[in-house]
Amino acid sequence: MAQFALRLILGLLVLPFVVAVPVFSQDQVSIIPQPSTLEIREGTFVFPAVTSLYAFEPFMEVASVLSEHPYTSFSAVERIRSHRRIPETGVRLIQARDIDRLPVNAYRLEVDTSGIQITAHGPAAMLHGIFTVLQLSYTLPNGRELPALLIEDKPRFGYRGLHLDASRHFYPVSFLKKFIDIMALYKFNTFHWHLTDGPGWRLEIKRYPKLTQKAAWRTHVEWQDWWQNGRRYLDEGHPNASGGYYTQEEARDLVTYAARKGITIIPEIEMLGNSGEVLAVYPQLSCTGTPYRHPTFCVGNEESFTFVRNVLQEIIPIFPSEYIHIGGEAVDKEAWNTCPKCKALMEKEGLEDVEELQDYAVKRIGRFLQSQGRKLIGWDALLEGGPPPSAVVMSWLDRESGVQAANAGHDVIITAPSKEPETIGEDIPLRSVYEYEPVSGISADKQKHVLGAQGNVWTEYLPTPAHVENMVFPRALALAEVAWSAPERRNWDDFAKRVHQHYLLLQRLGVNYRRPSFNVDLTVDFNADTLTNTVSMTSEQHKLGIRYTTDGEEPDAKSPLYTKPIELAVPAIVKAAYFIDSARVGPIAEAKADIHKAIGKSIQYQTPWDTYAAQKDSTLLNGQKGGKRPDDGQWQGFSNNFDVTIDLERREAINSVAVDFLLDPAANAQLPGEVKVLLSDNGKNFREVGTVRDDGPSDSSIRKVKTFQLDFDTVHTARYVRVVATNVQNALLLTDEVVVY
């Protein structure tokens, strides 16, 4: 009996240690966008070779999307006739009831050892659950085996879009379908298809055959070659003709293909701005008068509005979308201002200027679309005349216009431009996309006017599908989470970990995504209280691999491995690089951790900053260096000369003075012609001690930071240090810190 009691006690002691735990950890399950609720449970579900599939009536059609699962086949879908007869195994698509307490746009996904159950009210939400299942299988090493889990999720915005410019470069339908496939996996629901612009008209219009017989074909393959060499079109069949177009049947097929995956296609048919391709083949629609920059529709010509109506009457039956996009970002008002027909229309309608003329034209097109049961959407240039009441404004390159529109009470879609490798505008780092906040700057009572967010893909420098993929992915994944997940659910560090599992998905789908860089970014933060610098190091790599030095030597495989920020109490030159095993696989990054004599001292601006205020009058002496972007909060801008005086508070021995300038063509920031240093004991009488000149021509199209440094052969003594940099290019001077040793 005693032995039995002992065995019982030992058994009780052991029991707590054999409780089953989930086979998968939370970190192993990577879903983008981040769900509202994710709970990992005990057990797994392994897809059999053929999986049973059941669905309530509203989901019989969307159930077919599961046939695209990469690791199983499904039997023919069987209808579930009531909630009392739901099968206990296989995949079940369940109609939500009131007792499920599920928001109308949400889904609930449950996986256990018997199968998968997705519950939703309607097909759109059910598709979101289906694509979560597909995404899980693509991102797990063994996609046939799913962890037991519970997910409840719903979108933040109703509009979640990607734009693709097919005018600058034509892309085959097969690529567009692949693009849509990936959009669906990440819960985008709108494809903005930019079909016409100056470089090419891409959609068949049967009433105007020349649009695709000629205006779809140009003299050069690449846009920039065409742009710089005459901007001419050729007849289809010419040996030099480059381009292409989509037939109306192809467009209908793509619309159907996208709709099956929950994606609406909004066509963009440029009506007012970059319409050179139309005017090249139908010149009677053009303005006449003095030369102007862009061929422009003559809105004073009634034949132009007849053309617009006829084109839209062929567009509307193809695209069932609520909105039709009419472009409008490059209207040439000089043409209208000098066109006799436009002037005559302005006089007839009592219009005072070309802004009112634009308003007249846009509202006229808007009224026609309304008569056809559609609504107008256009770029933010619509604001100049005032969009029709039912129109939606879409920000173009500058989100601020969208913010202004929302605050003025217009419905808006805030867009994030995305460009690379050569660009018009800024390259957008992955983190910047992720930290993009569509409602930032919009008053709380006006945020309801933000319908959603969209990524714009302008393709001037993206001639092939591979170029497009490299530019869009993984940026689109970051934007997907911005548009879907609640702000409080978003966390950059967590996303950076999750996105690494999604490279497996992109590889499995053959996407030429942008590989995570091996570059190391160094950030130096000065603490004025402790007089120390904290150096942080990051890379786009998920695993530890950064090695560093603080003595100015190049790092090697024996250098310390970076695991957390390092604190330095003395000036240092920090160098770091990424290593795999013993091999350095990335460039060496370098940063100065300065603790110099001017930090925290007072400064007087002889010429004030007038752009990029940064930290205002503490910017140049706060121990902080700027990064690679002018808007990172550390670069201060001057449209005139740079001229400041620093008071060191007492006479100091001075060995060197240095100042950085940022060259950034996108911000119109150039380097100074020279930097001059002057010293004074009383702040009134200054003596020049040296000049550093810009050392000749360099590539001014590449963003870079250049240090202008004066090292003195003999030590100078002074209390005041004056630094003057000359603005010789009538551009912007951007500087971040004046360093005095």
Secondary structure by P-SEA (a helix, b strand, c coil): caaaaaaaaaaaaaccccccccccccccccccccccbbbbbcbbbbbccbbbbbbcccccccccccccccccccccbbbbcccccccccccccccccccccccccbbbbbbcccbbbbbbccaaaaaaaaaaaaaaaaacccccccccbbbbbbbcccccccccccccccccaaaaaaaaaaaaaaccccccccccccccccccccccccccccccccccccaaaaaacccccccccccccccccccaaaaaaaaaaaaaacbbbbbbbbcccccccccccccccccccccccccccccccaaaaaaaaaaaaaaaaaccccccccccccccaaaaaacaaaaaaaaaaccccaaaaaaaaaaaaaaaaaaacbbbbbccccccccccccbbbbbcccaaaaaaaaaabbbbbbbbbbbccccccccccaaaaaaccccccccccccccccbbbbbbbccccccaaaaaaacaaaaaaaaaaaccccccccaaaaaaaaaaaaaaaaaacccccccccbbbbbbbbbccccbbbbbbbcccccbbbbbbcccccccccccccccbbbbccccbbbbbbbccccccccbbbbbbcccccccbbbbbcccccccccccccccccccccccccccccbbbbccbbbbbbcccccccccbbbbbbbbbccccbbbbcbbbbbbbccccbbbbcccccccccccccccccccbbbbbcbbbbbcbbbbbbbbcccbbbbbcccccc
